[in-house]
Amino acid sequence: MTHLEFAFGLLPLSILIASLIVTLFVQKVYFMPVVSFIILLILTFTLFNVSFFGWAVVYTLGSFIASYIALFIMKILYKKRS
């Protein structure tokens, strides 16, 4: 697997899935986007170059959206049970 396949294939998919799962357990919207931004920032300066920083911001926004969707789904399921 090349760096390009990792950066634009596996990494965004794993961030979205991890954001959904971790948010369901932690139930905080900002937890997983902050963790994913820290991880992506470390990857920017170790594995990739500084030009990947823009993608790190985009993937963090995607993580925030996925976390918000996970909490929204949890809220809907909780209202259905009540």
SULHU-V594823 format. One record per residue. N is the residue number from 1. RES is the residue in one small letter. PSI is psi as a letter, one per 40 degrees, with the letter a starting at -180 (999 if undefined). OMEGA is omega in whole degrees, 0 to 359 (NA if undefined). Layout:
BEGIN
n=[N	N]
res=[RES	RES]
psi=[PSI	PSI]
omega=[OMEGA	OMEGA]
END
This chain:
BEGIN
n=[1	2	3	4	5	6	7	8	9	10	11	12	13	14	15	16	17	18	19	20	21	22	23	24	25	26	27	28	29	30	31	32	33	34	35	36	37	38	39	40	41	42	43	44	45	46	47	48	49	50	51	52	53	54	55	56	57	58	59	60	61	62	63	64	65	66	67	68	69	70	71	72	73	74	75	76	77	78	79	80	81	82]
res=[m	t	h	l	e	f	a	f	g	l	l	p	l	s	i	l	i	a	s	l	i	v	t	l	f	v	q	k	v	y	f	m	p	v	v	s	f	i	i	l	l	i	l	t	f	t	l	f	n	v	s	f	f	g	w	a	v	v	y	t	l	g	s	f	i	a	s	y	i	a	l	f	i	m	k	i	l	y	k	k	r	s]
psi=[h	i	d	d	d	d	d	e	c	d	d	d	d	d	d	d	d	d	d	d	d	d	d	d	d	d	f	h	d	e	d	d	d	d	d	d	d	d	d	d	d	d	d	d	e	d	d	a	a	d	e	e	d	d	d	d	d	d	d	d	d	d	d	d	d	d	d	d	d	d	d	d	d	d	d	d	d	d	d	d	d	999]
omega=[180	178	181	177	179	185	186	179	186	184	180	179	179	177	180	180	179	179	178	184	183	179	177	179	185	181	173	184	188	185	185	175	178	179	180	178	178	179	180	176	176	178	179	185	179	186	182	175	187	179	177	182	177	177	176	178	179	180	176	175	175	177	178	179	179	178	179	178	179	177	178	177	178	180	179	179	178	178	178	180	184	NA]
END
